[in-house]
Amino acid sequence: MQIWKIIVIAVLVVLCLIWVVVISYNKGRATGRRVAEEAAAKDADARSLFGDDIPVRPTERRLIEVMPQAVIVTDRNGRVQYASPGSVPFGLVSAGRLNSREVEDILTQAATDGGVREREVQLPIDRNPFPQLNGKGLEAGQLLPSSTLYLRVRIGDIGDDLYVIFIDDVSEQRRFEAVRRDFVTNVSHELKTPAGAIALLAETITDAADDPDAVRYFSGRITKESTRLTELVHHLIDLQKAQSSQGVMDVQRVSTLDVARAAIAENQVQADARHVDIRLSVNGKPVPTVAPEPDASSDDGVTPDTSDVSSNRPEAETDNAAESATGEGGVVTASGSHVPDEPQGPVIMADREAMRTAIKNLVENAIHYSPEHTTVAVGLGQDHGTVTIRVVDQGIGIPEKSLDRVFERFYRVDPARSRATGGSGLGLAITKHCVQENGGKISVWSREGEGSTFTIEMPAAPDDDDASGRAHGAAR
C-alpha cells in the first residue's frame, strides 16, 4: 500500500477518535449537570438562599462586607479561616490566629456547650493621645482618641468545626451614656443646690426671728443663692436662644474691635476686683481696651505689649499668631473725628449681640480661672480671609482628658473650684452655639499650670464695594 494512503487512513482514524472524545465529553458534561441539578433540587441546602441562579461564594463575601458588624470565622482553637475588612481596625487577628484572651474565652465557652455566647469586652489600644490638630487646639465637637475599645462580641457554631464571631464597636455608645449620666448629675446639682440652700436658709431665719443680726446675715445668703439661681435660668434661656437662633439672627457687618471692647467692658469690674489685667491687640499691635477720644494721642490708654502672656506656648497659640493688615492709619468716629494710629479691627458678617456674648463668656472664664495679678489677652487678627479672635489667660489650665468636653452643657472640670468661682457651667456651651450659628468655629488649647487659649475663627466680611456689588446684582 502506498505511503499516502496510509497517511490518509491514519488522519481519518485520528479525526474519528477526536470526534468520539468530543461527543463523549459533551454528553458527560450534560449528564453531570443534569445530575447536579437533580441533586440540588432534592437538597435545598446546596442552593443559595437568595435564588437558584445566584452564585454562592461571591454572594457570601458581599453579604459579609455590607454587614454592620465585623465578622471573623475560626475553628475551635482560634485559627482564623476568614476575617472581614471591618475586623482589621480592631487588631484581633495576628499570624492567622486570635490574639485576644477575652475573645478566646468566649469562643471556648461557645465550643464547649455548642450554644451562642455574647459578651461585651474592653480592649486597651495604643493610640496617639492627641489627634492631628491644625495648630489652634482642639475644635469644639472634636473628640480625643480613647485608649479603650468597647466591643460587643457574639460567637456561634456554624458547622464543620467553624465558629463565626460577630464584633460590634459600641465605644461611642458608651461615651454618650457617660456624657448623659454626667449631664443629669450636673444639672440636678446646679438646680437643687441653690433651691435647697434657699429653703434651708428661710427655715433658719424663721428660727432666728428674734436675732436681727442673724436675720440680716441669712437674708444676704438667700439673696446670693437666689442670684445664682436667677443667673442659671438666664443662662439656660441664652443657651436656648443660641441653639434656635437660626433664621432670627440680625446678620450685619460687625467690627470685632467694637464687640471685643464691649465684652471687655462688661468684665472690667470683675477683672479689677481680682487684679487681672486685660490687654487688647489687633494684628499684634496693642490698642486701648476703651475707644480713645477723638484726636487723642495714640499713646493715651494704650496697654503694654502682650507678647509675654504666652511665652511658653506654641507660636500658633499666641494672640500674635494671626498677622495681616486690615487697614491702619486711623479710624473715623461716629462724629466724624479722626483717631490717629488706631488700627481698624477686622470686620465679619455676624449677629453683633451673639458675638459679644461669645467673647464676653470667654473673657469672663479667663478672669475666673486666673490667679490674681495675671494677664488676660484678647487678640484680633485676619489672615487669608479668616478673622481670628483669641482669648489667652495664664490660669490653671484644663486637663487633657477634659479638653473634648469643656463645651458640654454643665460640664465642670473641677466642681469644687467651680462652686468657688461661681458660674452656671453653661458659658462655653453658649459660646460654642453663638459662634457656630454665625458660621464660625471655636477651638481650645490648654496645658495644666500654663493657661488656656480659646480661638474663634470667622469668615472675613467682604469689602463694602464687593458687598454692594453683590446686593446690586441680586436686586437686578
MARFISE-795351 format. One record per residue: x, y, z of N, C-alpha, C, CB in turn; residue in three letters. Coordinates in pm, whole numbers, plus 50000, padded with zeros to 5 digits. Glycine has a CB too. Example, Ala and Ser with C-alpha at 12.3 -4.5 7.8 and 13.67 -1.06 7.14 Angstrom:
BEGIN
513194943150780512304955050780513204967050780511314955350905Ala;512854977550708513674989450714512905000350787514084994050572Ser;
***
This chain:
BEGIN
500864988250000500005000050000500915012350000499025000050124Met;500435021849923501245033749910501235042050040500755042149793Gln;502325049550060502505057550182501395067450200503845064850179Ile;501005074050093499995084750108498675079050153499805092449978Trp;498355066350110497105060250156497155057350306496815047250077Lys;498325053150351498465050250495498265063050577499845044050524Ile;498845074050527498735086850598497285091350604499585097650531Ile;496585090050493495165094250490494355086050588494575092850347Val;494615072750590493845064250682494135068250828494195049250660Ile;495415071150858495785074950995495105088051036497315076351008Ala;495095097650944494435110450974492955108351000494635120550858Val;492325100050917490895097450936490635090951071490355088650823Leu;491505081351110491335074751239491455084851353492365063451256Val;492465093551343492665103751449491455112851459493935112051422Val;490965117051341489785125951341488585118951402489455130551199Leu;488435106251373487315098851431487455097851583487235084851371Cys;488685095051628488895094551774488585107951841490335090451805Leu;489045118751778488775132251835487285134751841489465143351751Ile;486595130751733485145132951730484455125151841484575129051594Trp;484905112551861484305104251965484545110252103484875089951959Val;485785115352126486115121352257485265133752283487615125152264Val;485125142252180484335154552198482885151152228484415163552072Val;482345141552154480955137852176480785132052316480475127752069Ile;481715123852358481625117852491481735128552601482725107252510Ser;482645137952581482815148652681481545156952694484005157752643Tyr;480975160852582479745169052587478595161352652479345173452445Asn;478505148452616477425140552678477675139052828477325126652612Lys;478935136652868479235135453010478985148453085480675131053028Gly;479335159453023479125172353089477645175153108479775183753009Arg;476885172353004475445174453014474835165253118474775172252878Ala;475315152853119474785143453218475135147853360475325129253191Thr;476405152253378476815156853510476025168953556478285160053510Gly;475785178153464475005189953501473585186053538474985200253386Arg;473025176553461471665172253490471595165153625471165163053380Arg;472575156953653472595150053782472745159953897473735139753786Val;473645170153877473855180153982472585188154007475005189653944Ala;471905191553897470655199053913469605190753986470125203653777Glu;469545177753951468575169154019468925167854167468525155353952Glu;470225166554196470635165354336470355178354412472125161654346Ala;470625189754345470365202554410468885204554433470925214054327Ala;468095199654338466645201054356466165192854475465905196754229Ala;466825181454500466445173254613467035178554744466875158854590Lys;468245185254737468925190254858468845205454858470415185354864Asp;467965211154940467795225754943469015232655001466555229355025Ala;469815225855082470975232155143472065235255042471535223455252Asp;472035228954925473075231354825472785243554740473215219254737Ala;471605249454753471245261154674471405273754758469795260054620Arg;471585285054689471685297954758470325301654816472185309054661Ser;470355308154931469105312654994468405323454912469395317855133Leu;469165329854823468635341554754468185338554611469665352354752Phe;468205325854570467725322454437468515310954379467805334454346Gly;467905303554283468555291854226469755295554140467575283954144Asp;469735307454078470795311253985471815320754049470185317753862Asp;471765322354180472675331654248473965324454282472015337554376Ile;475125329954243476395323554281476615324754432477595330054204Pro;476965313554494477025313054639478225320554694477055298754686Val;479435317754648480635323454708480685338754696481865317454644Arg;480505344654577480525359454570479425365854655480365363954424Pro;478275359154663477185364654743477525364354892475895356854717Thr;478145353354936478565352555075479545363755110479215338855103Glu;480545365755024481555375955052480935389855056482655375454946Arg;480075392754962479465405954958478545408155078478675407854827Arg;477825397655118476955398655234477745402155360476185385655254Leu;478895395755377479715398355495480255412655492480875388255504Ile;480635417455374481205430855363480205441855395481755432955226Glu;478925439555367477925450055390477265448855527476855449655282Val;477605438755603477035437355736477565448255827477335423555796Met;476745453455921477215463956011478275459056109476055469756088Pro;478255446056142479255440656232480445435156153478635429756321Gln;481595435256219482755428456163482595413456187484075433756225Ala;483175405256097483005390656103484365383856097482095385755987Val;484545374156186485725365556183485235351156194486735368956299Ile;485755342356108485405328156110486645320356153484885323255970Val;486505312156259487645304656312487205290256341488195311356441Thr;488195282056374487875268956428487865270056580488885258156379Asp;487655258756648487535259256794488845262956863487035245956845Arg;489955261856793491255265156852491705279456823492295255556801Asn;490855287256756491185301156731491965303556603491965306556844Gly;492115293256515492765295456387491775301956292493305282156327Arg;492145313256239491235321556159491165316256017491685336356160Val;489935313555971489705309455834489325321155744488615298855829Gln;488695331155805488295342955728488125354655825486975340255647Tyr;488555366655780488355378855858487895389855763489655383155935Ala;486745395855793486205406255706487055418855715484745409255742Ser;487015427455614487785440055620487435448555742487555448255494Pro;486185447855787485785455855901486415451656033484325455455915Gly;486985439656038487585434856162489045439156176487495419756169Ser;489645443956069491065447456072491375458456173491515451755934Val;490585469656181490935480256276490965475756422489965491656263Pro;490285465056457490245460556596491505453156637489035451656618Phe;492285448356540493545441756571493405428956649494405450956647Gly;492365421156621492125408756695492815396656633490655406156704Leu;493385398056513493995386956442495455390056415493245383956310Val;496315380756447497735381856412498275367956385498545388956526Ser;499045366956278499645354056237498585343256219500675349456341Ala;497405347256169496365337656140495645332156261496945326556065Gly;495785338256377495125333556498494535345556574496105325656588Arg;493535342356660493015352456750494075355956853491725347556819Leu;494215368756883495225372856979494635379157105496185382556914Asn;493315378457119492655384157236492225372957331491435392657195Ser;492725373357455492375363157552490895363457584493195365057679Arg;490305375557592488875376557623488025370057516488465391257639Glu;488345372557388487565366557279487785351557274487955372957143Val;488995346957300489245332557302488445325657412490745329857320Glu;488295332157526487495326257634486045324557591487575334957761Asp;485485334557522484105333357474483995322257371483605346757414Ile;484995321057284485005310457182485045296757248486215312157086Leu;485845295257351485935282357421484595278557484487015282857528Thr;483925287957545482615285157604481595281357498482115297257684Gln;481605288457383480665285057276480955271257218480725295657165Ala;482245267757206482605254657152482275243557252484085254257116Ala;482325246457381482065236257482480595232557490482535240857617Thr;479735242757494478305239757512477515240057382477695249557608Asp;478185243957270477515243857141476465254657123476885230757120Gly;476385263957215475405274657203476015287457150474775277257337Gly;475255298157163475695311457119476025319457243474595318657032Val;477205325257246477645333157359477835347657314478965327557418Arg;477445356857402477575371157372478075378357497476215377257323Glu;479035387157479479595394357592480235407257540480645385557669Arg;480295417257628480985429657595482375429357657480195442157643Glu;483395432257577484765431957624485395445657605485575421057550Val;486375448357690487145460757682488565457257641487135468457818Gln;489035463757535490375461157485491205473857491490325455657341Leu;492335473557558493225485357557493865486757419494315484257667Pro;493985498957374494595501457244495665512157261493525505957138Ile;496665511357178497775520857183497555531057073499175513657167Asp;497085542857113496815553457017497555566057058495315556157005Arg;497765574656960498315587856990497335594957082498575596156860Asn;497765599857199496825606057292496195618757241497515608857421Pro;496715624357132496145636857081495935635456931497055648857112Phe;494785639656878494525638556735495355648556656493045640656706Pro;495355646856525496035656356439495305669756445496115651056294Gln;496035680156483495405693156502495925702956399495665698456644Leu;495285714656392495645724856296496485735856357494415730656234Asn;497035733756477497835743856543497055753356630498565751556442Gly;495735752256631494895761256709494255754256827493825767256621Lys;494515741356844493935734256956492845724656911493375743857056Gly;492065720157007491005710456981489715717856951490825700957102Leu;489145715256835487925722156794486715716456868487715721156641Glu;485745725156895484525720756962483845709756882483555732656983Ala;483535698556946482925687156878483925676556839482195691756757Gly;485235680056837486265670256805486595662256930487535677156748Gln;486745649156916486935640357030488395636157042486045628057018Leu;488845634957164490155629057188490075613957172490675632857329Leu;491065607557109491015592957092490995586057227492215588057010Pro;490155575757236490055568157360491145557457362488665561657375Ser;491595553857480492595543357495491955529757516493535546557611Ser;490615528957511489905516457534488835514457429489275516257675Thr;488775502357375487705498557282486655490457357488275490457160Leu;485405493957337484305486157393483665478457279483265495457467Tyr;483785465257283483295456757173482265446957226484475449157106Leu;481135445957154480145435557184480455423757092478675440757164Arg;480785412357151481225400457077480155389757089482605395257129Val;479765384056975478775373256969479385361756889477415378156905Arg;479415349756948480065338356885479105326556882481375334456960Ile;479045319556765478185307956750478755297956651476795312156706Gly;478305285556663478765274556577478005274956446478585260656647Asp;478755273656333478095273256202478365260056130478575284956115Ile;478935250156202479115236756145480525234156098478185234856031Gly;480855221056089482165216456041483305222756120482325219655892Asp;483135223356255484145229156344484495243556306485415220656341Asp;483505250956259483685265056228482785273356318483375267956078Leu;483335284656362482605293556451482705307856395483155292756597Tyr;481575314556396481545328256346481545337856465480295330756255Val;482345348356454482465358556558481965371756500483945359756609Ile;480885376956557480365390056517480875400456618478775389956511Phe;481415411356566482015421556652481365435056621483575422356630Ile;480845441356725480185454256710480875464356802478655453356743Asp;481365475356746482045485656824481005494656890483015494056734Asp;480945494357023479965502457098480675513057181479105493357189Val;481905516757142482675526657218481965540157222484065528357159Ser;481445544657107480775557557102479495557357186480445561256958Glu;478795546157184477585544957265477915545957414476865531657235Gln;478995539557456479375540257597479795554457635480505530357628Arg;480465561257546480855575057576479625584057587481815580457466Arg;478675582157498477445590157504476705587657635476535587057385Phe;476655575257678475985572157804476685578857923475935556957826Glu;478025579257918478755586058026478465600958026480255583658012Ala;478415606957907478105621257897476695624057949478235626157751Val;475755615357915474375617257959474275616058111473445607057891Arg;474975606358169474955604958315475535617358382475735592458359Arg;476655622258327477265634258385476345646158373478605637358317Asp;475655647258259474765658658238473625658458340474205658658095Phe;473015646758357471895645758452472385649058593471275631558449Val;473555643658629474095646458762474385661258781475365638358786Thr;475025667358680475415681358692474215690758695476335685158579Asn;473245688358606472085697358603471275695858730471205694558480Val;471195683758784470485681858911471175689559022470395666858947Ser;472505688759023473255695859127473075710959113474755692259121His;473195716158990473125730658970471745736159006473455734058825Glu;470705728358986469345733159016468985730959163468325726258926Leu;469385719459217468965716059353469765723459459469105701159375Lys;471045726459431471875732659534471345746359578473295734059484Thr;471125755859485470605768859531469195767959585470645778959418Pro;468355759459525466975758259573466955752459715466155749259478Ala;467775742159739467835736459873468415746059974468645723759872Gly;469435753859931470035763560021469025774360060471265769959958Ala;468245779059964467245789359994466215784060094466535793859865Ile;465755771760074464775765960166465365764660307464295752260115Ala;466605760060316467235758260446467465771660515468565750860431Leu;467905781660439468145794860497466855801460542468865803760396Leu;465785799460467464495805060507464025798960639463435802760397Ala;464235785860654463875779360779464715784560894464035764160766Glu;465995787160866466885792460970466465806361014468335792660921Thr;466055814660917465595828160951464365827561041465275836160822Ile;463485818061011462285816561094462655813261238461355805661036Thr;463645804461253464065800661388464805812061459464965788261383Asp;465455821061380466235831961439465515845361425467615832861373Ala;464205845061431463435857361410463745867961515461955854361411Ala;464195863961634464465873661741465895878961737464195867261876Asp;466685874661642468075878961632468255886961502469065866661636Asp;468215900361510468315908561387469615905961310468225923361422Pro;470725904061378471995901861309471955888861228473165901461409Asp;471415878361288471315865561217470375866761098470835854561311Ala;469275874061116468325875861006468995883060890467085883561052Val;469765893660920470455900860813471475891960743471135913360868Arg;472215884060820473235875460762472595864960669474045868460872Tyr;471585858060719470975847460639470165853260523470085838760727Phe;469635865260539468955871660427469935874360313468275884760472Ser;471145878760350472175880660248472535867860177473415886660309Gly;472605856860253472875843960191471765839960096473055833260297Arg;470505842460135469375839360046469475847459918468035842160117Ile;469835860359933469985868759814471065863159721470325883159854Thr;472185858559778473265852959698472815840459624474475849859786Lys;472125831459692471675818959629470595821659524471145809259734Glu;469715831159551468675834359453469295840859330467615843659514Ser;470355848759350471065854559236471705843559151472135864459284Thr;472275833759218472865822559146471815814959067473575813159244Arg;470665812659126469595805559056469075813758940468445802159153Leu;468945826858959468485835758851469485835658735468285850158903Thr;470785835958769471815835458666471725822458586473215836958728Glu;471485811458655471355798558586470175798758490471195787258688Leu;469045804158534467865804858447468165813558325466645810458524Val;468825824858347469165833658235470095826658137469815846558286His;471055819158189471975811958101471245801058023473135805958181His;470315794358086469525784358013468725790857900468565777058109Leu;468175802657926467445809857822468405813957710466735822357881Ile;469595819057748470575822957647470995810957563471805829257713Asp;471165799357628471565787357554470475783257457471875775857650Leu;469215783857500468105780357412468035789957293466775780557489Gln;468275802757318468285812457209469415809557112468415826857263Lys;470585806257166471735803457080471495790956995472995801757163Ala;470835780857051470595768456979469515769956873470215757457075Gln;468595779256892467465780756798467455794356732466145778456870Ser;468665800356717468715813956663468785814256511469885821256719Ser;468915802656446469005802356301467755808456239469205788056251Gln;467965818056154466845824456085466345836856154465715814756071Gly;466725839356280466285851356350467465860056388465485847656475Val;468655856756344469825864856375469835877456288471105856856354Met;470325888156344470465900756273471895901556220470135913056365Asp;472115895556104473455894956045473785908255981473565883555942Val;474935913756018475365926755966476875927355972474735938456046Gln;477445937955918478885939955925479235943956069479365950955823Arg;480095936156131480435938256271481935940056285479935926356359Val;482335950556352483745952656382484105944256505484045967856406Ser;485055935256488485465926956601486095935256712486445916156554Thr;486705946556675487305955256777486215961156866488125966556711Leu;485095965156805483995970856884483395960656979482915976456791Asp;483105948456929482475938457015483455933557121481955926556932Val;484745932957089485735928957189485795939257302487115927157125Ala;485785952157266485795962557369484535962057454485935976257304Arg;483375959457391482135958457468482175946557563480915957157373Ala;482735935257516482825923457601483785925857718483285911257520Ala;484895932757692485855935757798485235945257900487145941857740Ile;484485955157852483855964757943482915957858040483105975457864Ala;482195947657996481275940558084481995932458191480375931458003Glu;483255929258167484015921258264485065929458339484695909758193Asn;485125942458313486185950558372486105951058524486145964458315Gln;484885951958579484725952558724485265939858788483245954758762Val;484915928158730485425915558785486945914858775484805903658713Gln;487485919558663488935919258644489635928158747489305923758501Ala;489085940058770489685949058868489625942959009488985962658866Asp;488515936259040488375930459173489405919259195486965924959193Ala;489755912159091490725901159103492135905559063490285889259017Arg;492315918559035493625923858996494165916758872494625922659112His;493285914458775493665908158648493705918958541492665896658609Val;494805919858469494985929858366494485924358232496475934058356Asp;493605931658167493075927558036493765935857929491515929258029Ile;494345929357832495035936157722494385932557589496535932457720Arg;494385941957498493725940257369494715943957259492435949057359Leu;494745935957153495635938657041494935935356910496955930557054Ser;495375942356804494865940056668496065937156580494045952256613Val;496095925156523497225920956439498555922556512497245928856309Asn;498565919456642499785920156720500115933956773500895915456639Gly;499335944156739499615957756786498675961256901499455967956670Lys;499205964857019498345968057133497445980057103499195970857256Pro;496215979257149495245990157136494555991957270494205987357022Val;493956003557296493236005557422492025996357432492796020057436Pro;491725991957553490515984157574489265992857571490585976657705Thr;489456005957580488366015657568488686024557449488176024057699Val;487706027057364487926035257246488426049057288486626036457162Ala;489566053557234490106066657272489226078057220491526068257219Pro;489346089457286488606101257244489146106057109488706112457349Glu;488326112657028488796117856900490006126856917487676125456830Pro;490986125256824492196133356819493056131556943491836147856803Asp;492816120757021493656118357138494996112757094492966108857236Ala;495976114357180497306109157149497236094157136498336113357257Ser;498016088957045497976074457022498506066757141498776070856899Ser;499236073757234499776066757349498816066257465501046073257394Asp;497756074757461496846075257574496046062457583495906087257563Asp;496156055857694495326043957717495836031557651493956046457672Gly;496966032457579497476020657510498086011357612498496024457401Val;497665999057607498195989257703499495983557653497185978057727Thr;500305977957742501605972557701501435960757607502415968257823Pro;502555956657546502555945357454502225932557530503925943957382Asp;501575923257461501135910957527501995899057490499695908057492Thr;503185901757435504005890557389504465881657502505195895557313Ser;504475887157628504925879057740503845870357799505495887657845Asp;502615871457748501495864057806501655849157784500175868757748Val;502165845457666502215831157633503605827557583501155827557526Ser;504615831357657505975829157610506315814457599506955835957701Ser;505625805857674505925791557672505045783857576505795785757809Asn;504205790557499503245783557415503745782557272501885790457418Arg;503155773257196503475772757054503115785956989502745761156985Pro;503885789556886503665802556823502255803856769504655804656711Glu;501705792556721500345793256666499305795856771500015780556595Ala;499685794456901498695795857006498725809357074498895785257107Glu;499575818457035499605831557097498695840957024501015837157102Thr;498405852357092497485861857031498145869956922496935871157136Asp;499435867256892500095874256782500205865456659501475878956824Asn;499565853556663499755844156553499075848656427499235830556592Ala;497925855056437497185859556318497715873056276495655860156345Ala;498585873356175499205885656135498815888955991500735884856149Glu;498115900055974497855905655843497295919355863496895896755761Ser;497415927455764496935941255779495505942155735497805950955699Ala;494675947855821493295950155783493035964955765492345944355888Thr;494135972255756493975986655737494405994055860492525990255703Gly;495426002855848495866010755959495896025255917497236006156009Glu;496366033656010496446047655979495326055456041496446049755832Gly;494496048856124493466056256194492086052356151493646070756175Gly;491096055456237489696053156208488926065956229489126041856296Val;487726066056179486866077756192485746074556287486316082256055Val;485536082756389484486080356487483146084056429484756088256615Thr;482096080956508480736083856462480536098756439479716078856563Ala;481266107056514481106121456499481926127056384481496128456626Ser;482706118456318483506123056204484916126756242482846134656140Gly;485266126156370486616129556414487566118156383486636132956563Ser;488816121456365489816111556329490636107656451490746116856218His;490826094456469491646089456577492936084056516490906078356660Val;494046091156529495276086956464495836074156523496316097856473Pro;496526066156436497266054156476496376043756545498386057956569Asp;495086044056524494196034056581493946023256477492846040456629Glu;494436010856496494206000356397492725997556379494935987556436Pro;492355994856257490965991456229490785976456250490565995456084Gln;489865972656339489665958656367489095951156248488755957056485Gly;489385938156236488795930056129487275930456136489295915556138Pro;486635929356021485175930256011484625916655968484735941355911Val;483545912456032482895899755999481415902255973483085889456113Ile;480775892555911479315892855892478715883655997478895888355745Met;478055889456098477545881356208476505889256285478695876856302Ala;475895882456381474975889056473475815895456584473915878756532Asp;475705908656597476565915856690476375910956834476285930856682Arg;475135909056875474855905157013475395891157042473355905757041Glu;475275881956945475765868256965477275868056980475335859356848Ala;477995875756897479445876056907479915882957035480035883056785Met;479185893257077479535899857203479385889957320478635912357227Arg;478305882257317478085872157421479195861757422476735865357403Thr;479595857257303480635846957294481955851957352480835842657147Ala;482375863957313483655869257362483555872457511484055881857283Ile;482415877757554482225880957696482375868457782480835887357720Lys;481785857357739481885844957817483325839857824480995834157756Asn;484055841157714485445836557715486305845157808486025836957573Leu;486105858357802486875867257890486495864758036486645882057851Val;485215862758062484755860358199485375847458254483215859458204Glu;485395836858174486015824358218487505826358244485815813258113Asn;488175833758155489605836058172489885843258303490155844058054Ala;489045852858340489225860158466488985850958585488275872358472Ile;487915843158580487555834558693488625824258723486245827658667His;489285818958619490225807958640491675812458631489965797158538Tyr;491905825558649493265830858651493615835458791493415842358550Ser;494835833158835495265838458965495305853758962496645832759005Pro;495365859559078495465874059085496805878759028495295878759230Glu;496795891358979497985897758925498525890358802499065898759032His;497625884958723498005878958595497335886758483497605863858590Thr;497525882258361497055889558244496145880858159498235894658161Thr;495085886858108494225880758008494375889057881492725880058055Val;494745882557772494965889457645493895885657545496355886257589Ala;493355895657479492375893657370493045898457242491015901357398Val;493275889257149493945892657024493035891056904495185884257006Gly;493035901056816492235900856693493185900856575491255912956686Leu;492845893256472493695892956354492925887856233494905884256378Gly;493525889556116492915884655992493995879355902492105895855922Gln;493745867955841494725861855751494005853155650495765853555831Asp;494225855855522493665847855413492155846255426494325834255409His;491465857155450490015856855453489405851255579489535849055341Gly;490225848455681489725843155807490065852755921490315829155835Thr;489065856555997489255865256112489405856456237488055875356128Val;490415859456316490715851556435490565860156560492135845656427Thr;489845854956658489685861456788490215851756893488185865356816Ile;491265855856966491865847057066491765853357204493345844057031Arg;491425844957300491415848957440492415840057513489975847957504Val;493475846257564494595838857625494665842557772495945842057553Val;494795832557857494945835258000496145827758056493665831158077Asp;496515831258178497625824758247497095817058368498675835258292Gln;495925810758349495235804158459495725790258487493795803758430Gly;494835782458550495195769158597495255758858485494215764558701Ile;494685762158369494705752858258493635742058270496055746458248Gly;493515734058163492495723558156493195710258135491475726358041Ile;492865699858213493465686758190493185681758049492945676558293Pro;494145674657993494005669857855492775661157836495245662157813Glu;492445653057938491315643957925489985651357920491305634258039Lys;489955664057961488705671757963488565681157845488605679658090Ser;489575681957758489545691957650488365689857555490845691457573Leu;488005677257528486925674857434485545675657498487105661457370Asp;485485679557628484195680157695483865693857753484155669957804Arg;484795703257743484575716157809483415723957746485845724557803Val;483025720657624481925727757559480575721157586482165728557409Phe;480555710557667479285704157702478535712557805479505689857755Glu;477225711457802476395718757899476625713158039474905717857861Arg;476865722258134477025719258276478285711258308475815711758326Phe;479155709258209480355701358241481295709758326481065696658111Tyr;481845703558431482765710358521484085702658523482165711458665Arg;485175709358493486485702958503486805700158650487575711758439Val;486555710058736486785708658880485555714058952488105716158926Asp;484605705458989483365710459051483615718659177482465698859085Pro;484615714759257484865722259380485295736459350485935715159465Ala;486205738059252486655751559219485545759359150487895750959129Arg;484685752459072483595759359002482635765459102482855749658910Ser;482385758659213481495764359314482105776959376481195753959424Arg;483445776959388484095788559447484105800459353485505785059487Ala;484245797859223484325808759126482965812959076485185804659011Thr;481925805359104480595808759055480385803758914480365823759062Gly;479335808758849479035804358713478035792958712480305800058643Gly;477525790258592476485780058579476945767658504475295785958509Ser;478145768058446478595756758365478035756958225478225743958431Gly;477425768158185476815769158052477535779057961475365773158065Leu;478505786458016479125797157938479755792457809480145803958020Gly;480565781857814481235776957693480265770457597482335767057730Leu;479205764057649478185758257560477485769457483477155749857641Ala;477165780457552476525791857485477485797757382476115802657588Ile;478755799157419479745804657327479855796157201481115805657395Thr;479905782957218480015774057102478855775957006480075759557147Lys;477635776357059476465777856971476425791656906475175775457051His;476805802156980476815815556922477785816156803477215826057028Cys;478955810056818479945810356711479505801856593481305805456764Val;479045789756621478665780756512477455785756436478375766956566Gln;476485791856504475315797156435475675808756343474255801656536Glu;476805815156368477265825956281478275821156177477885837056365Asn;478395808056161479255802456058480715801356096479135810555936Gly;481025802056226482405801356269482765788456338482705812756358Gly;484005787656387484495776056460485205781056586485465767356372Lys;485175772956689485875776156813486685764156857484885780456924Ile;487905766656904488785755856947489485760157075489825752256836Ser;490105750457143490755753057270492105746157274489875748357388Val;493095753357321494405747757354494645750457500495545753857264Trp;495155740757573495385742957715496415733157766494095741757795Ser;497105737557871498045728857941497985732558088499495730257883Arg;497885722458171497735725058314498925732958367497585711758392Glu;498615743358443499645751758502500165762658413500765743358543Gly;499785762558283500265772758190499155781858139500945766058072Glu;497915777458145496815785658097496125779557977497305799358062Gly;495205787257919494385782457808494295793157700492965778557858Ser;494055788657578493815797557465492575792857393495045797957369Thr;491555801357387490335798457312490385806757183489055801757396Phe;490175800157070490295806456939488985805656864491425800056858Thr;488485817156824487285817956738487745821456597486255828556793Ile;487275814056500487575816956359486285819856286488325805056292Glu;486265831356217485085835656142485505839956002484345847356216Met;484645837855901484965843055768484985858355770483955837955664Pro;485965864155705486045878755698484915884155611487415883355644Ala;484405895755649483335902055570483915907255439482665913655648Ala;483165906455330483655911955203483795927055212482725908155087Pro;484595932555122484725947155118483385953555088485765951355013Asp;483255966055126481995973055103481635973254956482075987255156Asp;482635975054869482345975554725481845962154676483595979654647Asp;482485951154723482035937954681480645934954731483005927254731Asp;480385938654858479065935954915477985943754843479055939355063Ala;478265956554814477255964654745477055959754603477645979454744Ser;478165954954539478015949754403477155937254400479375946754343Gly;477345928354498476525916254504475065919654533477055906854610Arg;474875929254623473505933254654472825939254531473485943354769Ala;473595947254452473015953254333472685942554230473965963754274His;473615932854218473345921954123472135913754163474555912954110Gly;471995911354295470835903654342469545911354316470965900454491Ala;469605924754333468415932654310467995932254164468635947054354Ala;468995931954074468665931353931468095917753895469905934353846Arg;
***
